[in-house]
Amino acid sequence: MNELYYWIALRFVFGVGNVNYKNLINHFRSPENVFHADPRELEQVEGVTAKAIESIKAFKPGSDVQRELDLIEKNSVTVITLKDPAYPESLKNIYDPPPFLYVKGEITKQDDNAFAIVGSRNASEYGTLATDRISRELAAHGLTIVSGMARGIDSCAHTGALAAKGRTIAVLGSGIDVIYPSENRKLYESIVVHGAVISEFPIGTEPLAYNFPARNRIISGLSLGVLVVEASLNSGSLITARLALEQGRDVFAVPGNVLAYKSKGTHKLLKDGAKLVESAQDILEEIRLKAPVEEQQEERREAPVALDQESLLVYRILSEEALHIDEVILKTGLSSSHVSSLLLDLELNGLIKQLPGKRFIRQS
């Protein structure tokens, strides 16, 4: 039997949780040695109860273990164990690290400088714009963006990193083959190519509610710090922030509309001492990178000089605050049809972005 067989088998043993698993591996060096150990040796391991020892000695690996191995091969999944050099060091050092990770894509040394961005699934336009801008800027400075691939802020954090040609890691609350939400299939595939999708759950595990708090400790555990963008008081993002603090990570928050319920959680974090973030620079000034990183050569669009006079006029009127087309027409004094044509050209050139309701912003 190969080594991975025993890693998976020990995961199936009743009474062996993440902490016990880590202690057993630290003591015996491998899961195979655990199964072959004398009960008296097992008693020497901190936290391992008599019931757990009984389960270890009585355990008979059945078809479940082989089925999992077959699914790993069928889905072209890489498994990284605690003893693998590729296992992220920052995650290995938390209280209850996953014994192994299912991985699609690749975890690299660059991911030692990772930063998490999480927030509301029902994000506002303000929240998505803030997330897009900050994730792009952090990725352009060489940080890997970590999030949970949920709707809203999480998805925006991943897409922002990808837009900046950076790396990103998605941590799932389901089996690595279960894409949730299903509309994120293309995002999932892009992350696999430009980063990694990871999970601690067996293949085929459905995205059940109680999986996500466990998932959140991995998001924070992989990261130098956690930024929360929009969160209600009962948001799972606050769980991630709490876990980050317990793991010794910095917590950051973007302030929001004082009248919006999605700001209640982030404002509570700020009152409790989280660092206020208006731009990526606020984060970069606080976190200590594990190694120097070179800023990526993201294409940056300053005030373009190659534009004709009227296009430049429209471009300069726009900013990062959304402006309705009627206001652009009023400020330029040009006809509505001409302004519409100029806006379309600027959008096709990637210089501006159209929002719902015929409102426009300048791309950062």
TITIMAR-325988 format. One record per residue (C-alpha): x, y, z; residue number from 1; residue in one letter. Coordinates in nm, 3 decimals. Layout:
+---------+---------+---------+-----+---+
|       x |       y |       z |   k | r |
+---------+---------+---------+-----+---+
|       X |       Y |       Z | NUM | A |
...
+---------+---------+---------+-----+---+
//
This chain:
+---------+---------+---------+-----+---+
|       x |       y |       z |   k | r |
+---------+---------+---------+-----+---+
|   0.000 |   0.000 |   0.000 |   1 | M |
|   0.130 |   0.348 |  -0.080 |   2 | N |
|   0.188 |   0.615 |   0.182 |   3 | E |
|  -0.119 |   0.818 |   0.084 |   4 | L |
|  -0.339 |   0.517 |   0.166 |   5 | Y |
|  -0.243 |   0.544 |   0.533 |   6 | Y |
|  -0.284 |   0.924 |   0.540 |   7 | W |
|  -0.642 |   0.888 |   0.420 |   8 | I |
|  -0.711 |   0.584 |   0.638 |   9 | A |
|  -0.610 |   0.768 |   0.957 |  10 | L |
|  -0.847 |   1.051 |   0.859 |  11 | R |
|  -1.132 |   0.798 |   0.864 |  12 | F |
|  -1.057 |   0.680 |   1.218 |  13 | V |
|  -1.326 |   0.786 |   1.467 |  14 | F |
|  -1.186 |   1.007 |   1.742 |  15 | G |
|  -0.881 |   1.132 |   1.548 |  16 | V |
|  -0.943 |   1.500 |   1.478 |  17 | G |
|  -0.706 |   1.755 |   1.330 |  18 | N |
|  -0.520 |   1.825 |   1.655 |  19 | V |
|  -0.477 |   1.455 |   1.745 |  20 | N |
|  -0.373 |   1.379 |   1.390 |  21 | Y |
|  -0.100 |   1.646 |   1.405 |  22 | K |
|   0.024 |   1.520 |   1.743 |  23 | N |
|   0.032 |   1.160 |   1.620 |  24 | L |
|   0.230 |   1.253 |   1.309 |  25 | I |
|   0.474 |   1.463 |   1.511 |  26 | N |
|   0.532 |   1.165 |   1.740 |  27 | H |
|   0.536 |   0.872 |   1.496 |  28 | F |
|   0.646 |   1.055 |   1.178 |  29 | R |
|   0.394 |   0.877 |   0.952 |  30 | S |
|   0.034 |   0.746 |   0.961 |  31 | P |
|   0.155 |   0.394 |   0.883 |  32 | E |
|   0.364 |   0.399 |   1.200 |  33 | N |
|   0.056 |   0.510 |   1.394 |  34 | V |
|  -0.141 |   0.204 |   1.283 |  35 | F |
|   0.150 |  -0.026 |   1.376 |  36 | H |
|   0.220 |   0.139 |   1.713 |  37 | A |
|   0.172 |  -0.040 |   2.044 |  38 | D |
|  -0.120 |   0.099 |   2.254 |  39 | P |
|   0.130 |   0.197 |   2.524 |  40 | R |
|   0.316 |   0.411 |   2.271 |  41 | E |
|  -0.010 |   0.573 |   2.161 |  42 | L |
|  -0.088 |   0.662 |   2.522 |  43 | E |
|   0.222 |   0.883 |   2.527 |  44 | Q |
|   0.078 |   1.118 |   2.264 |  45 | V |
|  -0.082 |   1.432 |   2.408 |  46 | E |
|  -0.460 |   1.449 |   2.365 |  47 | G |
|  -0.508 |   1.096 |   2.235 |  48 | V |
|  -0.780 |   0.934 |   2.446 |  49 | T |
|  -0.829 |   0.569 |   2.530 |  50 | A |
|  -1.132 |   0.567 |   2.300 |  51 | K |
|  -0.924 |   0.703 |   2.012 |  52 | A |
|  -0.654 |   0.441 |   2.074 |  53 | I |
|  -0.918 |   0.169 |   2.068 |  54 | E |
|  -1.050 |   0.307 |   1.737 |  55 | S |
|  -0.701 |   0.316 |   1.585 |  56 | I |
|  -0.624 |  -0.044 |   1.679 |  57 | K |
|  -0.966 |  -0.171 |   1.573 |  58 | A |
|  -0.977 |   0.021 |   1.245 |  59 | F |
|  -0.999 |  -0.194 |   0.935 |  60 | K |
|  -0.953 |   0.013 |   0.620 |  61 | P |
|  -1.233 |  -0.077 |   0.384 |  62 | G |
|  -1.354 |   0.024 |   0.044 |  63 | S |
|  -1.393 |   0.390 |   0.149 |  64 | D |
|  -1.019 |   0.449 |   0.152 |  65 | V |
|  -0.959 |   0.287 |  -0.186 |  66 | Q |
|  -1.258 |   0.470 |  -0.330 |  67 | R |
|  -1.107 |   0.802 |  -0.219 |  68 | E |
|  -0.773 |   0.709 |  -0.379 |  69 | L |
|  -0.952 |   0.622 |  -0.703 |  70 | D |
|  -1.140 |   0.954 |  -0.703 |  71 | L |
|  -0.817 |   1.146 |  -0.641 |  72 | I |
|  -0.666 |   0.986 |  -0.949 |  73 | E |
|  -0.982 |   1.021 |  -1.158 |  74 | K |
|  -1.012 |   1.395 |  -1.081 |  75 | N |
|  -0.638 |   1.464 |  -1.131 |  76 | S |
|  -0.610 |   1.597 |  -0.776 |  77 | V |
|  -0.281 |   1.650 |  -0.595 |  78 | T |
|  -0.271 |   1.568 |  -0.223 |  79 | V |
|  -0.023 |   1.761 |  -0.007 |  80 | I |
|   0.035 |   1.618 |   0.340 |  81 | T |
|   0.175 |   1.781 |   0.653 |  82 | L |
|   0.510 |   1.616 |   0.580 |  83 | K |
|   0.522 |   1.742 |   0.223 |  84 | D |
|   0.765 |   2.035 |   0.164 |  85 | P |
|   0.493 |   2.201 |  -0.046 |  86 | A |
|   0.253 |   2.220 |   0.251 |  87 | Y |
|   0.222 |   2.592 |   0.340 |  88 | P |
|   0.434 |   2.666 |   0.646 |  89 | E |
|   0.195 |   2.930 |   0.780 |  90 | S |
|  -0.095 |   2.683 |   0.773 |  91 | L |
|   0.114 |   2.406 |   0.926 |  92 | K |
|   0.174 |   2.621 |   1.233 |  93 | N |
|  -0.189 |   2.687 |   1.328 |  94 | I |
|  -0.345 |   2.495 |   1.618 |  95 | Y |
|  -0.548 |   2.253 |   1.404 |  96 | D |
|  -0.405 |   2.231 |   1.051 |  97 | P |
|  -0.564 |   1.993 |   0.801 |  98 | P |
|  -0.359 |   1.671 |   0.789 |  99 | P |
|  -0.354 |   1.704 |   0.413 | 100 | F |
|  -0.492 |   1.927 |   0.140 | 101 | L |
|  -0.663 |   1.834 |  -0.185 | 102 | Y |
|  -0.520 |   2.067 |  -0.450 | 103 | V |
|  -0.609 |   2.159 |  -0.807 | 104 | K |
|  -0.346 |   2.389 |  -0.953 | 105 | G |
|  -0.023 |   2.457 |  -0.769 | 106 | E |
|   0.089 |   2.606 |  -0.439 | 107 | I |
|   0.422 |   2.786 |  -0.486 | 108 | T |
|   0.679 |   2.963 |  -0.273 | 109 | K |
|   0.527 |   3.295 |  -0.380 | 110 | Q |
|   0.217 |   3.199 |  -0.181 | 111 | D |
|   0.414 |   3.248 |   0.141 | 112 | D |
|   0.312 |   3.611 |   0.087 | 113 | N |
|  -0.063 |   3.559 |   0.082 | 114 | A |
|  -0.339 |   3.791 |   0.198 | 115 | F |
|  -0.707 |   3.708 |   0.252 | 116 | A |
|  -1.004 |   3.918 |   0.142 | 117 | I |
|  -1.352 |   3.811 |   0.253 | 118 | V |
|  -1.694 |   3.966 |   0.288 | 119 | G |
|  -2.063 |   3.963 |   0.212 | 120 | S |
|  -2.214 |   3.727 |  -0.044 | 121 | R |
|  -2.475 |   3.995 |  -0.112 | 122 | N |
|  -2.221 |   4.267 |  -0.185 | 123 | A |
|  -2.309 |   4.622 |  -0.278 | 124 | S |
|  -2.165 |   4.807 |  -0.575 | 125 | E |
|  -1.943 |   4.999 |  -0.333 | 126 | Y |
|  -1.814 |   4.677 |  -0.180 | 127 | G |
|  -1.732 |   4.515 |  -0.513 | 128 | T |
|  -1.556 |   4.826 |  -0.642 | 129 | L |
|  -1.347 |   4.854 |  -0.326 | 130 | A |
|  -1.261 |   4.484 |  -0.338 | 131 | T |
|  -1.167 |   4.493 |  -0.704 | 132 | D |
|  -0.936 |   4.790 |  -0.656 | 133 | R |
|  -0.762 |   4.659 |  -0.344 | 134 | I |
|  -0.721 |   4.301 |  -0.469 | 135 | S |
|  -0.574 |   4.425 |  -0.798 | 136 | R |
|  -0.324 |   4.649 |  -0.620 | 137 | E |
|  -0.216 |   4.381 |  -0.372 | 138 | L |
|  -0.176 |   4.123 |  -0.649 | 139 | A |
|   0.026 |   4.375 |  -0.853 | 140 | A |
|   0.264 |   4.399 |  -0.557 | 141 | H |
|   0.316 |   4.021 |  -0.564 | 142 | G |
|   0.075 |   3.909 |  -0.293 | 143 | L |
|  -0.137 |   3.600 |  -0.348 | 144 | T |
|  -0.504 |   3.675 |  -0.280 | 145 | I |
|  -0.684 |   3.411 |  -0.073 | 146 | V |
|  -1.061 |   3.384 |  -0.045 | 147 | S |
|  -1.346 |   3.135 |  -0.042 | 148 | G |
|  -1.487 |   3.160 |  -0.397 | 149 | M |
|  -1.833 |   3.248 |  -0.261 | 150 | A |
|  -2.061 |   3.494 |  -0.436 | 151 | R |
|  -2.000 |   3.864 |  -0.381 | 152 | G |
|  -1.681 |   3.988 |  -0.219 | 153 | I |
|  -1.496 |   3.653 |  -0.238 | 154 | D |
|  -1.547 |   3.616 |  -0.613 | 155 | S |
|  -1.454 |   3.980 |  -0.668 | 156 | C |
|  -1.129 |   3.932 |  -0.473 | 157 | A |
|  -1.030 |   3.640 |  -0.696 | 158 | H |
|  -1.122 |   3.815 |  -1.021 | 159 | T |
|  -0.935 |   4.129 |  -0.915 | 160 | G |
|  -0.618 |   3.929 |  -0.856 | 161 | A |
|  -0.656 |   3.751 |  -1.189 | 162 | L |
|  -0.714 |   4.082 |  -1.370 | 163 | A |
|  -0.381 |   4.205 |  -1.232 | 164 | A |
|  -0.216 |   3.887 |  -1.365 | 165 | K |
|  -0.152 |   3.780 |  -1.006 | 166 | G |
|  -0.195 |   3.459 |  -0.812 | 167 | R |
|  -0.500 |   3.362 |  -0.611 | 168 | T |
|  -0.605 |   3.067 |  -0.392 | 169 | I |
|  -0.965 |   2.956 |  -0.339 | 170 | A |
|  -1.043 |   2.754 |  -0.026 | 171 | V |
|  -1.362 |   2.550 |  -0.065 | 172 | L |
|  -1.616 |   2.446 |   0.195 | 173 | G |
|  -1.692 |   2.140 |  -0.017 | 174 | S |
|  -1.503 |   1.863 |  -0.191 | 175 | G |
|  -1.256 |   1.996 |  -0.444 | 176 | I |
|  -1.469 |   1.857 |  -0.726 | 177 | D |
|  -1.785 |   2.035 |  -0.607 | 178 | V |
|  -1.797 |   2.388 |  -0.751 | 179 | I |
|  -2.008 |   2.612 |  -0.532 | 180 | Y |
|  -2.176 |   2.830 |  -0.639 | 181 | P |
|  -2.212 |   2.651 |  -0.972 | 182 | S |
|  -2.196 |   2.975 |  -1.173 | 183 | E |
|  -1.832 |   3.012 |  -1.064 | 184 | N |
|  -1.713 |   2.727 |  -1.287 | 185 | R |
|  -1.514 |   2.957 |  -1.518 | 186 | K |
|  -1.365 |   3.136 |  -1.219 | 187 | L |
|  -1.271 |   2.799 |  -1.068 | 188 | Y |
|  -1.096 |   2.697 |  -1.390 | 189 | E |
|  -0.907 |   3.028 |  -1.408 | 190 | S |
|  -0.791 |   2.997 |  -1.047 | 191 | I |
|  -0.661 |   2.645 |  -1.114 | 192 | V |
|  -0.446 |   2.786 |  -1.397 | 193 | V |
|  -0.326 |   3.097 |  -1.211 | 194 | H |
|  -0.307 |   2.968 |  -0.855 | 195 | G |
|  -0.477 |   2.688 |  -0.668 | 196 | A |
|  -0.813 |   2.560 |  -0.552 | 197 | V |
|  -0.782 |   2.369 |  -0.225 | 198 | I |
|  -1.002 |   2.177 |   0.019 | 199 | S |
|  -0.959 |   1.959 |   0.324 | 200 | E |
|  -1.285 |   1.773 |   0.262 | 201 | F |
|  -1.311 |   1.434 |   0.088 | 202 | P |
|  -1.398 |   1.436 |  -0.279 | 203 | I |
|  -1.770 |   1.469 |  -0.337 | 204 | G |
|  -1.843 |   1.650 |  -0.006 | 205 | T |
|  -2.140 |   1.882 |  -0.043 | 206 | E |
|  -2.114 |   2.249 |   0.068 | 207 | P |
|  -2.296 |   2.201 |   0.399 | 208 | L |
|  -2.323 |   2.497 |   0.637 | 209 | A |
|  -2.104 |   2.350 |   0.912 | 210 | Y |
|  -1.813 |   2.307 |   0.667 | 211 | N |
|  -1.758 |   2.679 |   0.625 | 212 | F |
|  -1.632 |   2.777 |   0.972 | 213 | P |
|  -1.370 |   2.502 |   0.933 | 214 | A |
|  -1.289 |   2.632 |   0.585 | 215 | R |
|  -1.245 |   2.984 |   0.724 | 216 | N |
|  -0.957 |   2.884 |   0.954 | 217 | R |
|  -0.766 |   2.771 |   0.644 | 218 | I |
|  -0.829 |   3.103 |   0.468 | 219 | I |
|  -0.683 |   3.295 |   0.762 | 220 | S |
|  -0.416 |   3.032 |   0.830 | 221 | G |
|  -0.271 |   3.070 |   0.482 | 222 | L |
|  -0.253 |   3.447 |   0.507 | 223 | S |
|  -0.043 |   3.726 |   0.655 | 224 | L |
|  -0.363 |   3.913 |   0.733 | 225 | G |
|  -0.735 |   3.928 |   0.660 | 226 | V |
|  -0.936 |   4.215 |   0.509 | 227 | L |
|  -1.313 |   4.218 |   0.564 | 228 | V |
|  -1.516 |   4.414 |   0.309 | 229 | V |
|  -1.884 |   4.442 |   0.403 | 230 | E |
|  -2.017 |   4.207 |   0.668 | 231 | A |
|  -2.326 |   4.198 |   0.884 | 232 | S |
|  -2.298 |   4.123 |   1.255 | 233 | L |
|  -2.375 |   3.753 |   1.199 | 234 | N |
|  -2.150 |   3.716 |   0.894 | 235 | S |
|  -1.914 |   3.424 |   0.852 | 236 | G |
|  -1.650 |   3.681 |   0.766 | 237 | S |
|  -1.640 |   3.781 |   1.132 | 238 | L |
|  -1.560 |   3.418 |   1.215 | 239 | I |
|  -1.267 |   3.440 |   0.976 | 240 | T |
|  -1.154 |   3.763 |   1.145 | 241 | A |
|  -1.177 |   3.602 |   1.491 | 242 | R |
|  -0.980 |   3.299 |   1.375 | 243 | L |
|  -0.719 |   3.529 |   1.221 | 244 | A |
|  -0.669 |   3.702 |   1.555 | 245 | L |
|  -0.639 |   3.366 |   1.733 | 246 | E |
|  -0.374 |   3.267 |   1.479 | 247 | Q |
|  -0.181 |   3.591 |   1.533 | 248 | G |
|  -0.276 |   3.750 |   1.200 | 249 | R |
|  -0.359 |   4.116 |   1.143 | 250 | D |
|  -0.723 |   4.206 |   1.077 | 251 | V |
|  -0.827 |   4.491 |   0.848 | 252 | F |
|  -1.167 |   4.633 |   0.751 | 253 | A |
|  -1.305 |   4.869 |   0.488 | 254 | V |
|  -1.544 |   5.126 |   0.638 | 255 | P |
|  -1.888 |   5.142 |   0.482 | 256 | G |
|  -2.217 |   5.326 |   0.480 | 257 | N |
|  -2.325 |   5.384 |   0.842 | 258 | V |
|  -2.687 |   5.321 |   0.741 | 259 | L |
|  -2.620 |   4.983 |   0.574 | 260 | A |
|  -2.657 |   4.659 |   0.768 | 261 | Y |
|  -2.362 |   4.516 |   0.572 | 262 | K |
|  -2.143 |   4.777 |   0.743 | 263 | S |
|  -2.234 |   4.672 |   1.097 | 264 | K |
|  -1.985 |   4.387 |   1.109 | 265 | G |
|  -1.695 |   4.577 |   0.956 | 266 | T |
|  -1.758 |   4.877 |   1.180 | 267 | H |
|  -1.759 |   4.648 |   1.484 | 268 | K |
|  -1.420 |   4.516 |   1.376 | 269 | L |
|  -1.291 |   4.873 |   1.345 | 270 | L |
|  -1.423 |   4.959 |   1.692 | 271 | K |
|  -1.251 |   4.648 |   1.826 | 272 | D |
|  -0.916 |   4.751 |   1.682 | 273 | G |
|  -0.908 |   4.631 |   1.321 | 274 | A |
|  -0.700 |   4.851 |   1.093 | 275 | K |
|  -0.899 |   5.081 |   0.866 | 276 | L |
|  -0.831 |   5.035 |   0.496 | 277 | V |
|  -0.893 |   5.286 |   0.220 | 278 | E |
|  -0.636 |   5.149 |  -0.023 | 279 | S |
|  -0.392 |   4.862 |  -0.064 | 280 | A |
|  -0.116 |   5.087 |   0.067 | 281 | Q |
|  -0.278 |   5.081 |   0.413 | 282 | D |
|  -0.227 |   4.703 |   0.414 | 283 | I |
|   0.121 |   4.701 |   0.262 | 284 | L |
|   0.243 |   4.941 |   0.529 | 285 | E |
|   0.127 |   4.708 |   0.806 | 286 | E |
|   0.206 |   4.353 |   0.702 | 287 | I |
|   0.552 |   4.205 |   0.711 | 288 | R |
|   0.624 |   4.012 |   0.397 | 289 | L |
|   0.805 |   3.682 |   0.448 | 290 | K |
|   1.043 |   3.761 |   0.161 | 291 | A |
|   1.089 |   4.055 |  -0.075 | 292 | P |
|   0.853 |   4.049 |  -0.369 | 293 | V |
|   0.891 |   4.235 |  -0.693 | 294 | E |
|   0.595 |   4.434 |  -0.813 | 295 | E |
|   0.444 |   4.266 |  -1.114 | 296 | Q |
|   0.439 |   4.453 |  -1.441 | 297 | Q |
|   0.067 |   4.511 |  -1.453 | 298 | E |
|  -0.034 |   4.736 |  -1.738 | 299 | E |
|  -0.126 |   5.066 |  -1.579 | 300 | R |
|  -0.330 |   5.331 |  -1.749 | 301 | R |
|  -0.249 |   5.680 |  -1.635 | 302 | E |
|  -0.416 |   5.983 |  -1.800 | 303 | A |
|  -0.378 |   5.870 |  -2.161 | 304 | P |
|  -0.203 |   6.120 |  -2.387 | 305 | V |
|  -0.290 |   5.944 |  -2.712 | 306 | A |
|  -0.660 |   6.030 |  -2.685 | 307 | L |
|  -0.814 |   6.301 |  -2.897 | 308 | D |
|  -0.925 |   6.617 |  -2.719 | 309 | Q |
|  -1.290 |   6.522 |  -2.673 | 310 | E |
|  -1.214 |   6.167 |  -2.549 | 311 | S |
|  -0.962 |   6.309 |  -2.303 | 312 | L |
|  -1.224 |   6.557 |  -2.180 | 313 | L |
|  -1.470 |   6.276 |  -2.105 | 314 | V |
|  -1.198 |   6.064 |  -1.944 | 315 | Y |
|  -1.092 |   6.345 |  -1.712 | 316 | R |
|  -1.450 |   6.415 |  -1.605 | 317 | I |
|  -1.485 |   6.056 |  -1.486 | 318 | L |
|  -1.330 |   5.932 |  -1.162 | 319 | S |
|  -1.372 |   5.641 |  -0.922 | 320 | E |
|  -1.709 |   5.787 |  -0.821 | 321 | E |
|  -1.982 |   5.669 |  -1.057 | 322 | A |
|  -2.121 |   5.940 |  -1.285 | 323 | L |
|  -2.445 |   5.914 |  -1.481 | 324 | H |
|  -2.427 |   5.968 |  -1.857 | 325 | I |
|  -2.656 |   6.272 |  -1.827 | 326 | D |
|  -2.403 |   6.436 |  -1.596 | 327 | E |
|  -2.124 |   6.365 |  -1.845 | 328 | V |
|  -2.330 |   6.522 |  -2.122 | 329 | I |
|  -2.401 |   6.825 |  -1.905 | 330 | L |
|  -2.035 |   6.874 |  -1.807 | 331 | K |
|  -1.895 |   6.830 |  -2.157 | 332 | T |
|  -2.160 |   7.025 |  -2.347 | 333 | G |
|  -2.147 |   6.763 |  -2.622 | 334 | L |
|  -2.446 |   6.591 |  -2.779 | 335 | S |
|  -2.582 |   6.278 |  -2.616 | 336 | S |
|  -2.505 |   6.062 |  -2.921 | 337 | S |
|  -2.147 |   6.190 |  -2.935 | 338 | H |
|  -2.091 |   6.131 |  -2.563 | 339 | V |
|  -2.233 |   5.780 |  -2.596 | 340 | S |
|  -1.988 |   5.709 |  -2.879 | 341 | S |
|  -1.692 |   5.848 |  -2.681 | 342 | L |
|  -1.787 |   5.646 |  -2.373 | 343 | L |
|  -1.811 |   5.329 |  -2.579 | 344 | L |
|  -1.465 |   5.385 |  -2.727 | 345 | D |
|  -1.315 |   5.447 |  -2.382 | 346 | L |
|  -1.483 |   5.135 |  -2.246 | 347 | E |
|  -1.358 |   4.919 |  -2.534 | 348 | L |
|  -1.007 |   5.048 |  -2.465 | 349 | N |
|  -1.038 |   4.938 |  -2.102 | 350 | G |
|  -1.010 |   5.294 |  -1.969 | 351 | L |
|  -1.354 |   5.317 |  -1.813 | 352 | I |
|  -1.622 |   5.081 |  -1.689 | 353 | K |
|  -1.999 |   5.101 |  -1.727 | 354 | Q |
|  -2.212 |   5.023 |  -1.423 | 355 | L |
|  -2.585 |   4.945 |  -1.414 | 356 | P |
|  -2.808 |   5.245 |  -1.480 | 357 | G |
|  -2.580 |   5.403 |  -1.744 | 358 | K |
|  -2.326 |   5.515 |  -1.488 | 359 | R |
|  -1.954 |   5.520 |  -1.557 | 360 | F |
|  -1.630 |   5.513 |  -1.359 | 361 | I |
|  -1.265 |   5.541 |  -1.454 | 362 | R |
|  -1.078 |   5.210 |  -1.433 | 363 | Q |
|  -0.804 |   5.212 |  -1.172 | 364 | S |
+---------+---------+---------+-----+---+
//
